[in-house]
Amino acid sequence: MSARKNRNRLQNEFDELEIKCQNLSPYSNFEYFNELPLSSLTQEGLQESNYIQMTEIQRKAIPLALHGKDVLGAAKTGSGKTLALLIPLIEKLFREKWSQLDGLGALVIAPTRELAVQIFEVLRKIGRKHTLSAGLVIGGKKLEVEQERINRMNILICTPGRLLQHMDQTASFNCDNLQILILDEADRILDMGFEKTVNAIIDNLPKERQTLLFSATQTNSVKDLARLSLTYVFVHEQSEHSTPPNLSQYYLLCKLPEKLDILFSFIKSHLKTKGLVFFSSCKQVRFVYETFCKMQPGVTLMHLHGKQKQHKRLEIFNKFSSIKYAYLFATDIASRGLDFPAVDWVIQVDAPENADTYIHRVGRTARYEAPGNALLYLLPNEEQGMLGVLEKKKVPIEKIKVKPSKITSVQKQLQLLCFKDPEIKYLSQKAFISYMRSVYLQSDKSIFNVNELPAEEFSSSLGLSGTPKIKFAKKSGSKNDIREKSKERNERSEIGISDDDINSVDNQIKVDEKKSKPKKTKLEKMFQRKNMSVFTDHYKKLVEYESDKEDEFITLKRVNHELPEEFEQKKPESLSKRKLLMAKSKKHSIANAPRGEKLLFDEDGNFHAAGPVLDQKKKFLDKELKVMEEEDVKDKIIAKEKQLEDSEEEIAFKNKRHKILEDSEEETTFKNKRHKILEVEEPMTLEDQEELALKLLEGR
């Protein structure tokens, strides 16, 4: 009876929700979540997660999505877009009575793995009371493990590349019943080069579905991506500024070699601060992190970039979210959608490529009406162009000046670190090259001009003694090359050969070459692996020194030379199959293998061959026998000498005893006689001796 009551209660709830959503006015002004027509399970999850009052984007987007509209939402950073896309997702599947047997019902695509993980965690909080199964499909994990579980998921949160890989390689993966598609940070997905991937994904999805697109900034390509009529929701379109009002934004002018000095001085003076520092490349992030950690500024430092492994990125993301005071050096991988709590400062050491990137970077602070600060470093040649771009996007920014007395120079410390550690020096070289390349690749040449950068001063500020070599690829060939190509095409057309035919022939040649190449074993790959330390060639090629050829310690005199005619190579004899098999057999190769020999080295480390072991043993014994015979003769002589000494001592002792007895008898005979005793000093000179002689004569 209780099971039947529960079924009836759920059925009544389904019917009521369906009626409320159909009659819901999409433009109603709701303030709290409990005013929305949501299921009791969703309401419980929101209350337990302390989500009570809605933000502006949530008030406008959620009713439209619950009504079944396709929504294109744009709002400022930190305005609660994640809840605005997850609540309609859960309610859509709940009203459809979705179960595990129905397969995949909702798909959420995010540009980065960190953002996908963050969306998944929010979904776990608000959907904890539902029985829907949710999965996280991102790179960095084994594909086979995901293939086993992906068919049991009702909700998938994923990155574009990994999802398309499952569509191509997982045979049982099916999206025919998909009800809702959500793209978070849609413009970033297209900027990162996922446009073809997303188009391929959309081609595999059913046309009858609900689509939600959310981002802080919108572009025309995002609007074209939906391929259907969208309800455009831009909550801050009429607002004065496109950034949060409680965000204080500053910029300062500095020379390129002074950037790290100002950054290190800022960190030293703001130790009790949680800050996010943006750089333009991964190599810069790693170099600044490694060097600043060795200089010990007195606060926790972390780094986050796209070259790290997935588990490492998640570990750093969770650690920075939970810590109170720290600085995170990151690339633009951390600029989109990530919700780091209580970030006080966002520092942009390298200027953003456009105003949208700037808005997303500073959006990591001042979230959910909390105060925040943003600081932008600009070079003198970047000031005018960047300020004009920001002004068009309604970004208020204020100029500040840094006192020269407050700046601590770190150039000498960086030079010392580069001198001591070759790895630091290599990172410094790569950081220099990656920064110059990033400036060169910028599309807005009115702001970024690589020719105006002081390359030598910048390289010395990174601790380098020389400027690394930089090679920029040419965008197009010369006019002569283009003319030659056009002539070749005309000649082919006259003959009747097309470019497709030539390409097919070239592809066939490449395939044949691949087939002809023998497969390498793991052992062969291991032995052919080159040294990956700082002594490899690509380390040395970064910096060009003037006196490289003169100062080389070891040089190769000749690489290859022709042999004289006397040394003609012998032609290999034609061997039978039996001999070839015997040569390949392990037993035969061991039997014919040369025997090991014992090698000896002297004290100076020079090798000398001493012959077989038995001969060496015999020589050693003969040598020792000769030494023992010589020592025996010496021992016998010493023993005889000792015996003679003992006999002489006994004779001397007997003679001394007789003399003592004779002296005692003489003393008794002259005992009664008187003798005059003279006490004199020992004569030292000739005069003293003469005086002593006179005294002795007088004494007689």
C-alpha positions as CSV (number, residue, x, y, z in Angstrom):
1,M,0.0,0.0,0.0
2,S,2.9,2.4,0.9
3,A,4.5,1.8,-2.5
4,R,1.2,2.6,-4.3
5,K,0.8,5.8,-2.3
6,N,4.3,6.9,-3.2
7,R,3.6,6.3,-6.9
8,N,0.3,8.2,-6.7
9,R,2.0,11.0,-4.9
10,L,4.8,11.2,-7.5
11,Q,2.3,11.1,-10.3
12,N,0.3,13.9,-8.8
13,E,3.5,15.9,-8.4
14,F,4.4,15.3,-12.0
15,D,1.0,16.5,-13.2
16,E,1.0,19.6,-11.0
17,L,4.5,20.6,-12.1
18,E,3.6,20.1,-15.8
19,I,0.6,22.3,-15.4
20,K,2.5,25.0,-13.5
21,C,5.3,25.0,-16.1
22,Q,2.9,25.3,-19.0
23,N,1.1,28.2,-17.3
24,L,4.3,29.8,-16.1
25,S,4.8,33.3,-17.4
26,P,8.5,33.4,-18.6
27,Y,8.8,37.1,-17.6
28,S,7.6,36.7,-14.0
29,N,9.6,38.5,-11.4
30,F,10.6,35.8,-8.8
31,E,12.9,36.6,-5.9
32,Y,13.4,33.2,-4.2
33,F,13.8,29.6,-5.4
34,N,10.8,28.4,-3.4
35,E,8.5,30.6,-5.6
36,L,9.5,28.6,-8.7
37,P,7.5,25.5,-9.9
38,L,10.3,23.1,-8.9
39,S,10.0,19.5,-7.6
40,S,10.2,18.9,-3.8
41,L,13.5,17.0,-4.3
42,T,15.1,20.0,-6.0
43,Q,13.8,22.4,-3.4
44,E,15.3,20.2,-0.6
45,G,18.7,20.1,-2.4
46,L,18.7,23.9,-2.8
47,Q,17.8,24.5,0.8
48,E,20.5,22.1,2.1
49,S,23.0,23.8,-0.1
50,N,21.9,27.3,1.3
51,Y,20.6,28.5,-2.1
52,I,17.7,30.7,-1.2
53,Q,17.6,34.0,-3.1
54,M,18.1,34.2,-6.9
55,T,20.4,36.4,-8.8
56,E,19.3,38.5,-11.8
57,I,20.4,36.0,-14.5
58,Q,18.6,33.2,-12.5
59,R,15.4,35.2,-12.2
60,K,15.3,35.8,-16.0
61,A,16.7,32.6,-17.4
62,I,15.2,29.8,-15.2
63,P,11.5,30.6,-16.0
64,L,12.3,30.7,-19.7
65,A,14.1,27.4,-19.5
66,L,11.4,25.7,-17.4
67,H,8.9,26.9,-20.0
68,G,10.8,24.9,-22.7
69,K,12.5,27.9,-24.5
70,D,16.0,27.8,-26.0
71,V,18.0,30.4,-24.0
72,L,21.1,32.3,-24.9
73,G,22.2,33.8,-21.6
74,A,24.8,36.5,-21.0
75,A,25.6,37.9,-17.6
76,K,28.6,39.3,-15.6
77,T,31.1,37.0,-14.1
78,G,30.1,35.6,-10.7
79,S,26.4,36.1,-11.2
80,G,25.3,32.5,-10.7
81,K,25.0,31.1,-14.3
82,T,25.8,27.6,-13.2
83,L,22.6,27.3,-11.2
84,A,20.7,28.9,-14.0
85,L,21.6,26.0,-16.3
86,L,21.6,23.1,-13.9
87,I,18.1,23.6,-12.3
88,P,16.3,23.5,-15.7
89,L,18.3,20.4,-16.6
90,I,17.2,18.5,-13.5
91,E,13.6,19.5,-13.7
92,K,13.4,18.6,-17.4
93,L,14.5,15.0,-16.7
94,F,12.4,14.8,-13.6
95,R,9.2,15.8,-15.4
96,E,10.0,13.3,-18.2
97,K,10.2,10.5,-15.5
98,W,13.7,9.8,-16.7
99,S,15.4,6.5,-15.5
100,Q,18.6,4.6,-16.1
101,L,16.9,2.6,-18.8
102,D,16.2,5.7,-20.9
103,G,19.9,6.4,-21.4
104,L,21.5,9.8,-21.9
105,G,19.1,12.7,-21.3
106,A,21.2,15.8,-20.7
107,L,24.6,16.9,-22.0
108,V,26.7,19.7,-20.5
109,I,29.8,20.8,-22.4
110,A,32.5,23.0,-20.8
111,P,35.7,24.4,-22.3
112,T,38.1,23.2,-19.6
113,R,38.4,20.2,-17.3
114,E,38.4,22.4,-14.1
115,L,35.1,24.1,-15.1
116,A,33.6,20.7,-15.9
117,V,34.6,19.4,-12.4
118,Q,33.1,22.5,-10.8
119,I,29.8,22.1,-12.6
120,F,29.7,18.5,-11.6
121,E,30.2,19.3,-7.9
122,V,27.4,21.9,-8.0
123,L,25.1,19.3,-9.6
124,R,25.9,16.8,-6.8
125,K,24.9,19.4,-4.3
126,I,21.5,20.4,-5.7
127,G,20.6,17.0,-7.2
128,R,21.5,14.9,-4.2
129,K,17.9,13.9,-3.6
130,H,17.2,12.7,-7.1
131,T,17.9,9.2,-8.4
132,L,19.5,10.4,-11.7
133,S,22.9,9.1,-12.5
134,A,25.5,11.7,-13.5
135,G,29.0,11.3,-15.0
136,L,32.1,13.4,-15.6
137,V,33.8,12.7,-18.9
138,I,37.1,14.7,-19.3
139,G,40.6,14.0,-20.6
140,G,43.4,12.7,-18.4
141,K,41.7,9.3,-17.6
142,K,41.6,5.9,-19.3
143,L,39.1,5.7,-22.1
144,E,38.3,2.0,-21.4
145,V,37.1,2.8,-17.9
146,E,34.8,5.5,-19.1
147,Q,33.5,3.3,-21.9
148,E,32.2,0.7,-19.4
149,R,30.2,3.3,-17.4
150,I,29.1,5.9,-20.0
151,N,26.0,3.9,-21.1
152,R,24.6,4.0,-17.5
153,M,24.6,7.8,-17.3
154,N,21.6,10.1,-17.5
155,I,23.6,13.3,-17.3
156,L,27.0,13.8,-18.8
157,I,29.3,16.8,-18.0
158,C,32.2,16.7,-20.4
159,T,34.8,18.6,-22.5
160,P,34.3,18.6,-26.3
161,G,37.3,16.6,-27.4
162,R,36.6,13.7,-25.0
163,L,33.0,13.5,-25.9
164,L,33.7,13.4,-29.6
165,Q,36.2,10.6,-28.9
166,H,33.5,8.5,-27.3
167,M,31.2,9.2,-30.2
168,D,33.8,7.9,-32.6
169,Q,35.2,5.0,-30.5
170,T,32.5,3.8,-28.1
171,A,30.1,1.7,-30.2
172,S,27.4,1.5,-27.6
173,F,27.3,5.2,-26.9
174,N,23.9,6.6,-28.0
175,C,22.5,10.1,-27.9
176,D,19.2,9.6,-29.7
177,N,17.1,10.3,-26.6
178,L,18.8,13.5,-25.6
179,Q,16.4,16.1,-24.2
180,I,18.6,19.1,-23.3
181,L,22.0,20.4,-24.5
182,I,23.9,23.0,-22.4
183,L,27.1,24.9,-23.4
184,D,28.8,26.8,-20.6
185,E,31.2,29.5,-21.7
186,A,30.2,28.9,-25.3
187,D,32.4,31.7,-26.7
188,R,35.5,30.2,-25.0
189,I,34.8,26.8,-26.5
190,L,35.0,28.4,-30.0
191,D,38.0,30.5,-29.1
192,M,40.0,27.5,-28.0
193,G,39.6,25.9,-31.5
194,F,36.7,23.5,-30.7
195,E,34.4,24.9,-33.4
196,K,34.8,21.9,-35.7
197,T,34.5,19.5,-32.7
198,V,31.3,21.1,-31.5
199,N,29.8,21.1,-35.0
200,A,30.6,17.4,-35.2
201,I,29.0,16.8,-31.8
202,I,25.8,18.7,-32.8
203,D,25.5,16.7,-36.0
204,N,25.3,13.5,-33.9
205,L,22.6,14.9,-31.6
206,P,18.8,14.8,-32.3
207,K,17.3,18.0,-33.7
208,E,14.4,18.0,-31.3
209,R,16.0,19.1,-28.1
210,Q,16.2,22.1,-25.8
211,T,19.4,24.2,-26.0
212,L,20.9,26.5,-23.4
213,L,24.0,28.6,-24.0
214,F,25.6,30.7,-21.2
215,S,28.6,33.0,-21.1
216,A,29.8,36.3,-19.7
217,T,30.4,37.6,-23.3
218,Q,28.7,36.7,-26.5
219,T,29.8,36.7,-30.1
220,N,28.1,36.2,-33.5
221,S,29.6,32.7,-33.8
222,V,27.9,31.7,-30.6
223,K,24.6,32.8,-31.9
224,D,25.1,30.9,-35.1
225,L,26.1,27.8,-33.1
226,A,22.6,27.1,-31.8
227,R,21.1,26.6,-35.3
228,L,17.6,27.5,-34.0
229,S,15.6,30.4,-32.6
230,L,17.0,31.5,-29.3
231,T,15.6,33.7,-26.6
232,Y,18.3,36.2,-25.9
233,V,18.8,37.0,-22.2
234,F,21.3,39.7,-21.4
235,V,20.6,41.0,-17.9
236,H,23.2,43.8,-17.8
237,E,22.8,45.1,-21.3
238,Q,21.5,48.5,-20.1
239,S,23.9,48.7,-17.2
240,E,26.6,51.4,-17.0
241,H,29.6,49.0,-16.7
242,S,30.1,45.4,-17.9
243,T,32.1,44.4,-14.7
244,P,30.7,44.1,-11.2
245,P,30.2,47.4,-9.4
246,N,32.1,46.3,-6.3
247,L,35.3,45.6,-8.3
248,S,38.1,48.1,-8.0
249,Q,40.1,48.1,-11.2
250,Y,43.6,49.7,-11.6
251,Y,46.4,49.7,-14.1
252,L,50.0,50.8,-14.0
253,L,52.7,51.6,-16.5
254,C,56.0,49.8,-16.3
255,K,58.9,48.7,-18.5
256,L,59.0,45.1,-19.6
257,P,62.2,44.3,-17.5
258,E,60.5,45.7,-14.4
259,K,57.5,43.4,-14.4
260,L,58.9,40.7,-12.1
261,D,60.4,43.2,-9.7
262,I,57.0,44.9,-9.2
263,L,55.2,41.5,-8.9
264,F,57.7,40.2,-6.2
265,S,57.5,43.5,-4.3
266,F,53.7,43.4,-4.4
267,I,53.7,39.8,-3.0
268,K,56.1,40.7,-0.3
269,S,53.9,43.7,0.8
270,H,50.6,41.7,0.6
271,L,51.4,38.5,2.4
272,K,47.9,38.2,4.0
273,T,46.2,38.2,0.6
274,K,44.6,35.6,-1.7
275,G,45.7,36.5,-5.3
276,L,45.4,35.2,-8.8
277,V,48.3,36.1,-11.2
278,F,47.8,35.7,-14.9
279,F,50.5,35.1,-17.5
280,S,50.3,34.6,-21.3
281,S,52.1,31.2,-21.5
282,C,52.8,28.0,-19.5
283,K,56.5,28.4,-19.6
284,Q,56.3,31.9,-17.9
285,V,54.0,30.4,-15.2
286,R,56.5,27.6,-14.4
287,F,59.5,29.9,-14.5
288,V,58.0,32.5,-12.1
289,Y,56.7,29.8,-9.8
290,E,60.1,27.9,-9.6
291,T,62.1,31.1,-9.0
292,F,59.8,32.8,-6.6
293,C,59.6,29.6,-4.5
294,K,63.4,29.6,-4.2
295,M,63.4,33.2,-3.2
296,Q,60.8,32.5,-0.4
297,P,58.5,35.5,-0.3
298,G,56.8,34.3,2.8
299,V,53.4,33.1,1.5
300,T,52.2,29.9,-0.2
301,L,52.7,29.9,-4.0
302,M,51.0,27.6,-6.5
303,H,50.8,27.3,-10.3
304,L,48.1,26.0,-12.7
305,H,48.5,25.6,-16.5
306,G,47.4,23.3,-19.3
307,K,50.7,21.2,-19.4
308,Q,50.0,19.6,-16.0
309,K,48.4,16.2,-15.5
310,Q,44.7,16.1,-14.7
311,H,45.1,14.8,-11.1
312,K,47.7,17.6,-10.4
313,R,45.4,20.3,-11.7
314,L,42.5,19.1,-9.6
315,E,44.8,18.9,-6.5
316,I,45.9,22.5,-7.0
317,F,42.4,23.7,-7.8
318,N,41.0,22.2,-4.5
319,K,44.0,23.4,-2.5
320,F,43.7,27.0,-3.7
321,S,40.0,27.0,-3.1
322,S,40.4,25.9,0.5
323,I,43.5,28.0,1.6
324,K,43.1,31.4,3.1
325,Y,46.3,33.2,1.9
326,A,48.1,32.2,-1.2
327,Y,49.1,33.3,-4.8
328,L,48.2,31.2,-7.8
329,F,50.2,31.7,-11.0
330,A,48.0,30.7,-13.9
331,T,47.3,31.0,-17.6
332,D,43.9,31.7,-19.1
333,I,42.9,28.2,-18.3
334,A,41.8,29.7,-14.9
335,S,40.0,32.7,-16.4
336,R,36.7,31.1,-17.4
337,G,34.0,30.0,-15.0
338,L,36.2,28.8,-12.1
339,D,34.8,29.9,-8.8
340,F,37.7,30.4,-6.3
341,P,36.2,31.7,-3.1
342,A,37.5,34.9,-1.5
343,V,40.0,36.0,-4.1
344,D,41.2,39.5,-3.1
345,W,43.4,40.5,-6.0
346,V,43.6,39.5,-9.7
347,I,46.9,40.6,-11.2
348,Q,47.4,40.5,-15.0
349,V,51.2,40.6,-15.5
350,D,50.7,40.1,-19.3
351,A,48.0,42.2,-21.0
352,P,45.0,40.2,-22.3
353,E,44.4,39.7,-26.0
354,N,41.1,41.5,-25.9
355,A,38.5,43.1,-23.6
356,D,36.5,39.8,-23.3
357,T,39.5,38.0,-21.9
358,Y,40.1,40.9,-19.5
359,I,36.4,40.7,-18.2
360,H,36.7,37.0,-17.6
361,R,40.1,37.3,-15.8
362,V,38.9,40.0,-13.4
363,G,35.7,38.0,-12.9
364,R,37.6,35.6,-10.6
365,T,37.2,38.2,-7.9
366,A,34.3,40.3,-6.7
367,R,31.9,37.3,-7.1
368,Y,28.4,37.2,-5.6
369,E,28.5,40.9,-4.6
370,A,31.8,40.5,-2.6
371,P,34.5,43.2,-2.9
372,G,37.5,42.6,-5.1
373,N,40.5,44.3,-6.7
374,A,42.1,44.0,-10.1
375,L,45.5,45.2,-11.3
376,L,46.7,45.3,-14.9
377,Y,50.4,45.7,-16.0
378,L,50.7,47.7,-19.3
379,L,53.7,48.7,-21.3
380,P,54.0,52.3,-22.6
381,N,53.2,51.2,-26.2
382,E,50.1,49.2,-25.0
383,E,48.4,51.9,-23.0
384,Q,46.5,53.8,-25.6
385,G,45.2,50.8,-27.6
386,M,44.2,48.7,-24.5
387,L,42.4,51.6,-22.8
388,G,40.5,52.3,-26.0
389,V,39.4,48.6,-26.2
390,L,38.3,48.5,-22.6
391,E,36.4,51.8,-22.9
392,K,34.3,50.3,-25.7
393,K,33.3,47.4,-23.4
394,K,32.3,49.8,-20.6
395,V,35.2,48.8,-18.3
396,P,36.1,51.5,-15.8
397,I,39.8,51.5,-14.9
398,E,42.0,53.8,-12.9
399,K,45.7,54.6,-13.3
400,I,48.1,54.2,-10.3
401,K,51.8,54.8,-9.9
402,V,54.3,52.7,-8.1
403,K,56.9,54.4,-5.8
404,P,60.4,53.4,-7.0
405,S,61.6,53.1,-3.4
406,K,59.1,50.3,-2.8
407,I,60.3,48.2,-5.7
408,T,62.8,45.3,-4.8
409,S,64.9,44.2,-7.7
410,V,65.2,40.4,-8.2
411,Q,67.5,40.5,-11.3
412,K,70.6,39.5,-9.4
413,Q,68.8,36.7,-7.6
414,L,67.5,35.3,-10.9
415,Q,71.0,35.5,-12.4
416,L,72.4,33.5,-9.4
417,L,69.6,30.9,-9.8
418,C,70.3,30.5,-13.5
419,F,74.0,30.2,-12.8
420,K,73.5,27.5,-10.2
421,D,70.7,25.4,-11.8
422,P,70.7,24.6,-15.5
423,E,67.0,23.7,-15.4
424,I,66.1,27.2,-14.1
425,K,68.2,28.7,-16.9
426,Y,66.4,26.6,-19.5
427,L,63.0,27.7,-18.1
428,S,64.1,31.3,-18.3
429,Q,65.1,30.9,-21.9
430,K,61.8,29.2,-22.7
431,A,59.8,31.9,-20.8
432,F,61.5,34.6,-22.9
433,I,60.7,32.8,-26.1
434,S,57.1,32.0,-25.2
435,Y,56.4,35.6,-24.2
436,M,57.9,37.1,-27.4
437,R,56.0,34.5,-29.5
438,S,52.7,35.3,-27.7
439,V,53.1,39.0,-28.5
440,Y,54.0,38.2,-32.1
441,L,50.9,36.0,-32.5
442,Q,48.4,38.6,-31.2
443,S,45.9,39.7,-33.8
444,D,45.6,43.4,-32.6
445,K,48.9,44.9,-33.9
446,S,47.9,48.4,-32.7
447,I,48.4,47.2,-29.1
448,F,51.0,44.4,-29.4
449,N,54.2,45.1,-31.4
450,V,57.0,42.7,-30.9
451,N,59.5,45.0,-32.6
452,E,59.1,47.6,-29.9
453,L,60.0,45.2,-27.1
454,P,63.5,45.6,-25.5
455,A,64.6,42.0,-26.0
456,E,68.1,42.3,-24.5
457,E,67.0,44.1,-21.3
458,F,64.1,41.7,-20.9
459,S,66.4,38.6,-21.2
460,S,68.8,40.1,-18.6
461,S,65.9,40.7,-16.2
462,L,65.1,37.0,-16.4
463,G,68.7,36.2,-15.3
464,L,70.1,35.3,-18.7
465,S,73.5,36.4,-19.9
466,G,72.5,36.3,-23.6
467,T,69.4,36.8,-25.7
468,P,67.8,33.5,-26.8
469,K,67.3,32.9,-30.5
470,I,63.8,33.3,-31.8
471,K,62.4,32.0,-35.1
472,F,59.0,33.2,-36.3
473,A,57.2,31.2,-39.0
474,K,56.3,33.1,-42.1
475,K,52.6,33.5,-42.8
476,S,52.9,33.2,-46.5
477,G,55.6,32.4,-49.1
478,S,57.2,34.9,-51.4
479,K,55.7,36.0,-54.7
480,N,58.1,33.9,-56.7
481,D,57.1,30.8,-54.9
482,I,53.4,31.6,-55.6
483,R,54.1,32.1,-59.2
484,E,56.1,28.9,-59.5
485,K,53.2,27.0,-57.9
486,S,50.7,28.5,-60.3
487,K,52.9,27.5,-63.3
488,E,53.1,24.0,-62.0
489,R,49.3,23.8,-61.7
490,N,48.8,25.1,-65.3
491,E,51.3,22.5,-66.6
492,R,49.4,19.8,-64.8
493,S,46.1,21.0,-66.1
494,E,47.4,20.9,-69.7
495,I,48.6,17.3,-69.2
496,G,45.4,16.3,-67.5
497,I,46.7,15.7,-64.0
498,S,44.8,17.3,-61.1
499,D,46.0,18.2,-57.6
500,D,43.7,15.5,-56.1
501,D,45.5,12.8,-58.1
502,I,48.9,14.0,-56.9
503,N,47.7,14.2,-53.3
504,S,46.3,10.6,-53.6
505,V,49.7,9.4,-55.0
506,D,51.6,11.2,-52.2
507,N,49.3,9.7,-49.6
508,Q,49.7,6.2,-51.0
509,I,53.5,6.7,-50.9
510,K,53.3,7.7,-47.3
511,V,51.2,4.7,-46.4
512,D,53.6,2.4,-48.2
513,E,56.5,3.9,-46.3
514,K,54.7,3.4,-43.0
515,K,54.1,-0.2,-43.8
516,S,57.7,-0.8,-44.9
517,K,59.1,0.5,-41.6
518,P,59.6,-2.3,-39.1
519,K,58.0,-2.0,-35.7
520,K,60.3,-1.2,-32.9
521,T,60.3,-3.1,-29.6
522,K,60.2,-1.4,-26.2
523,L,63.8,-2.3,-25.6
524,E,64.9,-0.7,-28.9
525,K,63.0,2.4,-28.1
526,M,64.6,2.6,-24.7
527,F,68.1,2.3,-26.1
528,Q,67.3,4.9,-28.8
529,R,65.9,7.4,-26.3
530,K,68.0,10.5,-26.2
531,N,69.1,12.3,-23.1
532,M,66.4,14.7,-21.9
533,S,68.5,16.7,-19.4
534,V,70.0,20.1,-20.0
535,F,72.9,18.6,-21.9
536,T,70.8,17.8,-25.0
537,D,71.2,19.8,-28.3
538,H,67.9,21.7,-28.0
539,Y,69.1,23.2,-24.7
540,K,72.3,24.5,-26.3
541,K,70.5,25.9,-29.4
542,L,68.5,28.4,-27.4
543,V,71.3,30.9,-26.8
544,E,73.9,31.7,-29.4
545,Y,77.3,32.6,-28.1
546,E,80.0,34.3,-30.2
547,S,83.0,32.1,-29.2
548,D,81.3,28.7,-29.3
549,K,83.7,27.2,-31.8
550,E,86.9,28.4,-30.1
551,D,86.0,27.3,-26.6
552,E,84.8,23.8,-27.3
553,F,86.5,21.3,-25.0
554,I,85.9,18.2,-27.1
555,T,85.4,18.5,-30.8
556,L,84.7,15.8,-33.4
557,K,87.4,16.0,-36.1
558,R,85.6,14.1,-38.8
559,V,82.1,12.9,-39.0
560,N,82.5,10.5,-42.0
561,H,85.3,9.6,-44.4
562,E,85.9,7.3,-47.3
563,L,87.8,4.1,-46.8
564,P,90.7,3.3,-49.1
565,E,90.3,0.7,-51.8
566,E,92.4,-1.8,-49.9
567,F,89.6,-2.3,-47.3
568,E,87.0,-3.7,-49.6
569,Q,83.9,-5.1,-47.8
570,K,83.5,-8.8,-48.0
571,K,80.3,-9.9,-49.7
572,P,78.0,-11.8,-47.4
573,E,77.8,-15.5,-48.1
574,S,74.4,-16.9,-49.0
575,L,73.3,-18.8,-46.0
576,S,70.7,-21.5,-45.8
577,K,67.5,-21.2,-43.8
578,R,68.8,-23.7,-41.3
579,K,71.9,-21.6,-40.6
580,L,69.8,-18.5,-40.3
581,L,67.4,-20.1,-37.8
582,M,70.4,-21.4,-35.8
583,A,71.9,-17.9,-35.7
584,K,68.6,-16.5,-34.4
585,S,68.3,-19.2,-31.7
586,K,69.1,-18.2,-28.2
587,K,70.9,-21.4,-27.3
588,H,73.2,-21.2,-30.3
589,S,74.0,-17.5,-29.7
590,I,74.9,-18.2,-26.1
591,A,77.2,-21.1,-27.0
592,N,79.1,-19.0,-29.6
593,A,79.2,-15.9,-27.4
594,P,82.7,-14.8,-26.2
595,R,83.6,-15.7,-22.6
596,G,84.0,-13.0,-20.0
597,E,87.5,-11.9,-19.0
598,K,88.7,-10.4,-15.8
599,L,89.9,-6.8,-16.1
600,L,92.3,-5.2,-13.6
601,F,93.0,-1.6,-13.0
602,D,95.9,-0.1,-11.1
603,E,95.7,2.7,-8.6
604,D,95.8,5.4,-11.3
605,G,92.8,3.8,-13.0
606,N,94.7,2.5,-15.9
607,F,93.7,-0.9,-17.3
608,H,96.2,-3.7,-17.8
609,A,95.5,-7.2,-18.9
610,A,97.0,-9.8,-16.5
611,G,95.9,-13.0,-18.3
612,P,93.7,-15.9,-17.3
613,V,92.7,-16.3,-13.6
614,L,94.7,-19.6,-13.1
615,D,97.9,-18.1,-14.4
616,Q,97.4,-15.0,-12.2
617,K,96.9,-17.3,-9.2
618,K,100.0,-19.3,-9.9
619,K,102.1,-16.1,-10.4
620,F,100.8,-14.7,-7.2
621,L,101.7,-17.9,-5.2
622,D,105.2,-18.1,-6.7
623,K,105.8,-14.5,-5.9
624,E,104.7,-14.9,-2.3
625,L,106.8,-18.0,-1.8
626,K,109.9,-16.1,-2.9
627,V,109.1,-13.3,-0.5
628,M,108.6,-15.8,2.4
629,E,112.0,-17.5,1.7
630,E,113.8,-14.2,1.8
631,E,112.0,-13.3,5.0
632,D,113.0,-16.6,6.6
633,V,116.7,-16.0,6.0
634,K,116.4,-12.6,7.5
635,D,114.6,-14.0,10.5
636,K,117.3,-16.6,11.2
637,I,120.1,-13.9,11.1
638,I,118.2,-11.8,13.5
639,A,117.7,-14.8,15.9
640,K,121.4,-15.5,15.9
641,E,122.3,-11.9,16.7
642,K,119.9,-11.9,19.6
643,Q,121.6,-15.1,21.0
644,L,125.1,-13.5,20.8
645,E,123.9,-10.4,22.6
646,D,122.4,-12.4,25.4
647,S,125.7,-14.3,26.0
648,E,127.7,-11.1,26.0
649,E,125.4,-9.6,28.6
650,E,125.9,-12.6,30.9
651,I,129.7,-12.3,30.8
652,A,129.7,-8.6,31.4
653,F,127.4,-9.1,34.4
654,K,129.8,-11.7,36.0
655,N,132.9,-9.4,35.5
656,K,131.0,-6.5,37.1
657,R,130.2,-8.6,40.1
658,H,133.9,-9.5,40.8
659,K,134.9,-5.8,40.5
660,I,132.3,-4.8,43.1
661,L,133.7,-7.4,45.6
662,E,137.3,-6.1,45.1
663,D,136.2,-2.5,45.6
664,S,134.6,-3.3,48.9
665,E,137.8,-4.9,50.2
666,E,139.9,-1.7,49.3
667,E,137.4,0.5,51.2
668,T,137.9,-1.5,54.4
669,T,141.7,-1.2,54.2
670,F,141.6,2.7,53.8
671,K,138.8,3.2,56.2
672,N,140.9,4.8,59.0
673,K,142.9,7.1,56.7
674,R,141.9,10.9,56.5
675,H,141.5,12.4,53.0
676,K,141.2,16.1,52.2
677,I,138.2,16.8,49.9
678,L,138.2,19.7,47.5
679,E,134.9,21.0,46.1
680,V,135.4,22.9,42.8
681,E,133.2,24.0,40.0
682,E,133.5,22.5,36.6
683,P,136.0,24.5,34.5
684,M,134.4,26.3,31.6
685,T,137.4,28.3,30.1
686,L,141.1,28.0,29.9
687,E,141.7,30.4,32.9
688,D,139.3,28.3,35.0
689,Q,141.3,25.1,34.1
690,E,144.6,26.8,35.1
691,E,143.2,27.9,38.4
692,L,141.9,24.4,39.1
693,A,145.3,22.9,38.4
694,L,147.0,25.4,41.0
695,K,144.4,24.4,43.6
696,L,145.1,20.7,43.1
697,L,148.9,21.3,43.4
698,E,148.4,23.3,46.6
699,G,146.2,20.6,48.0
700,R,148.9,18.1,47.8
